[in-house]
Amino acid sequence: MLVWPLIWPSRYLAAPVWLGFIFLLDPINGRLGGPSLAADLAHREYERIANLAVSGLLCGFLWEFWNYWSRAKWHYTVPIMESVKIFEMPLPGYFGFPAFALECFTMYVFVRLVWVRLPPPRLALRRAAPKPGDGGKPDATTANASYVASGSYVASGLSRTVPIGPTTAL
């Protein structure tokens, strides 16, 4: 669906581009164990799809409302019913907004699933030097910093590892 408009360009082939990533990524999301629109349909759970479609339509309406009043605005061409417009968008163009919301959801789930499966990033930290006059004994802060620097814990907000002992905020 994504390649066909490149092979055979036509102004009527915008819909496959809008829907192509849904059909490409949604089965992968299901295979990876993530939320899938196809699985929702198979289980007769229509709430997510309906919520996404309605929110896409609402967002599209608001986008077009703001576009209409802006100085630099988008002008659209749709090959069907181009004279019937709501703000600047021809009426059939609004059917693309629910599909866009479904596509955004599918892409978000795919990126999230792939991100979770990636190995966590490694962060190299130096051990904190002992303070002068403490006899070379590490204090609680130094002990925690050396623990964090040991590589047992990745000090990153995106980390998926859990520390085993006490840590300090860096």
C-alpha positions as CSV (number, residue, x, y, z in Angstrom):
1,M,0.0,0.0,0.0
2,L,2.9,2.3,0.6
3,V,4.8,1.5,-2.6
4,W,1.8,1.5,-5.0
5,P,1.4,5.3,-5.2
6,L,5.1,5.5,-6.1
7,I,4.8,3.0,-8.9
8,W,1.5,4.4,-10.3
9,P,1.1,8.0,-9.2
10,S,-2.5,9.2,-9.0
11,R,-4.2,11.9,-7.1
12,Y,-6.7,9.2,-6.0
13,L,-4.1,7.1,-4.2
14,A,-3.7,9.3,-1.0
15,A,-5.7,6.8,1.1
16,P,-3.2,3.9,0.8
17,V,-0.5,6.2,2.0
18,W,-2.6,7.2,5.1
19,L,-3.5,3.6,5.8
20,G,-0.3,1.8,4.8
21,F,1.6,2.1,8.0
22,I,-1.4,0.8,9.9
23,F,-1.4,-2.4,7.8
24,L,2.4,-2.6,7.9
25,L,3.0,-2.1,11.7
26,D,-0.1,-3.3,13.4
27,P,0.6,-7.0,12.7
28,I,4.1,-6.5,14.0
29,N,2.8,-4.9,17.1
30,G,0.6,-7.9,17.7
31,R,3.5,-10.4,17.2
32,L,5.6,-8.4,19.6
33,G,2.9,-8.7,22.3
34,G,1.8,-5.1,22.2
35,P,-1.6,-3.5,21.7
36,S,-3.0,-4.2,18.2
37,L,-6.0,-2.7,16.4
38,A,-6.5,-6.1,14.6
39,A,-6.5,-7.9,18.0
40,D,-9.1,-5.4,19.2
41,L,-11.3,-6.2,16.3
42,A,-10.8,-9.9,16.7
43,H,-11.9,-9.7,20.3
44,R,-14.8,-7.4,19.4
45,E,-13.3,-4.6,21.5
46,Y,-14.1,-1.4,19.6
47,E,-13.6,1.2,22.3
48,R,-9.9,2.0,21.5
49,I,-10.6,2.3,17.7
50,A,-13.7,4.4,18.3
51,N,-11.8,6.7,20.8
52,L,-8.9,7.1,18.5
53,A,-11.1,7.8,15.5
54,V,-13.2,10.4,17.3
55,S,-10.2,12.1,18.8
56,G,-8.5,12.2,15.4
57,L,-11.6,13.8,13.9
58,L,-11.8,16.3,16.8
59,C,-8.1,17.2,16.5
60,G,-8.5,17.5,12.7
61,F,-11.4,19.9,13.2
62,L,-9.4,22.0,15.6
63,W,-6.4,22.0,13.3
64,E,-8.5,23.2,10.4
65,F,-10.2,25.8,12.6
66,W,-6.8,27.3,13.6
67,N,-5.5,26.9,10.0
68,Y,-8.5,28.9,8.7
69,W,-7.7,31.9,10.9
70,S,-3.9,31.9,10.5
71,R,-2.0,34.2,8.2
72,A,0.1,31.4,6.7
73,K,-2.4,28.7,6.0
74,W,-2.6,25.4,4.2
75,H,-4.6,25.1,1.1
76,Y,-5.8,21.6,0.2
77,T,-6.8,19.8,-2.9
78,V,-8.9,16.7,-2.8
79,P,-10.1,15.2,-6.1
80,I,-13.6,14.7,-4.9
81,M,-16.1,17.5,-3.7
82,E,-13.4,20.2,-3.6
83,S,-16.0,23.0,-3.5
84,V,-17.6,21.7,-0.2
85,K,-15.3,22.9,2.5
86,I,-15.3,23.2,6.3
87,F,-12.7,26.0,6.9
88,E,-10.0,25.3,4.4
89,M,-10.4,21.5,4.2
90,P,-12.7,19.9,1.6
91,L,-15.2,17.7,3.4
92,P,-13.7,14.3,2.2
93,G,-10.4,15.4,3.6
94,Y,-11.8,15.0,7.1
95,F,-11.9,11.3,6.7
96,G,-8.1,11.3,6.8
97,F,-8.0,12.5,10.4
98,P,-9.4,9.4,12.0
99,A,-7.0,7.3,9.9
100,F,-4.2,9.5,11.0
101,A,-5.0,9.0,14.6
102,L,-5.0,5.2,14.1
103,E,-1.7,5.5,12.3
104,C,-0.1,7.6,15.0
105,F,-1.3,5.0,17.6
106,T,0.2,2.1,15.6
107,M,3.5,3.9,15.1
108,Y,3.7,4.9,18.8
109,V,3.1,1.3,19.9
110,F,5.7,0.0,17.5
111,V,8.4,2.5,18.6
112,R,7.6,1.8,22.3
113,L,7.9,-1.9,21.7
114,V,11.1,-1.7,19.8
115,W,12.5,0.7,22.4
116,V,11.8,-1.6,25.3
117,R,13.5,-4.5,23.5
118,L,16.7,-2.5,22.9
119,P,19.6,-3.0,25.3
120,P,19.8,-0.2,27.9
121,P,22.3,2.5,27.1
122,R,25.6,2.3,29.1
123,L,26.7,5.3,31.0
124,A,30.3,5.6,32.1
125,L,30.7,7.4,35.5
126,R,33.8,8.0,37.5
127,R,34.2,7.0,41.1
128,A,34.0,9.9,43.5
129,A,37.3,10.7,45.2
130,P,37.5,10.5,49.0
131,K,37.3,13.8,50.8
132,P,40.5,15.1,52.3
133,G,40.8,14.4,56.0
134,D,38.4,11.5,56.2
135,G,41.1,9.0,56.3
136,G,40.4,7.6,52.9
137,K,37.1,6.0,54.1
138,P,34.3,6.6,51.6
139,D,31.2,8.2,53.1
140,A,27.7,7.3,52.1
141,T,27.7,9.6,49.1
142,T,31.0,8.2,47.8
143,A,29.9,4.6,48.4
144,N,26.7,5.2,46.5
145,A,28.5,7.0,43.7
146,S,31.0,4.1,43.3
147,Y,28.1,1.7,43.3
148,V,26.4,3.6,40.5
149,A,29.7,3.9,38.6
150,S,30.3,0.1,38.8
151,G,27.9,-0.5,36.0
152,S,25.3,-2.4,38.0
153,Y,22.8,0.4,37.5
154,V,22.4,2.6,34.5
155,A,21.9,6.2,35.7
156,S,19.4,7.2,33.0
157,G,15.8,8.3,33.0
158,L,15.2,5.8,30.2
159,S,16.8,2.9,32.0
160,R,14.9,-0.3,32.4
161,T,17.2,-1.8,35.0
162,V,16.4,-1.8,38.7
163,P,19.1,-0.9,41.2
164,I,20.0,-3.6,43.8
165,G,21.2,-1.2,46.5
166,P,21.0,2.4,47.5
167,T,21.8,5.0,44.9
168,T,22.0,8.8,44.8
169,A,20.6,11.2,42.3
170,L,23.3,12.4,39.9
